Amino acid sequence: MKSPSIWTVIGVVAAVIIAWFVIDAVFSLMWFVAKLVAVAVVAVIVFFVLRSLFRNRTGD
């Protein structure tokens, strides 16, 4: 095997390993953002439900 082809193989392996970690980080970040949005939506719904329940109880 020639020296340039060895460096090509090493470069490809390094690129795959780096890409693996980058994609893992991106998907982790996307999952965190999706959970954050879901929590915000549920919190808004619960807030309005509780507000309507307490408004009806006080007679306003």
Beta strands, then each sheet from edge to edge (+ up, - down):
end
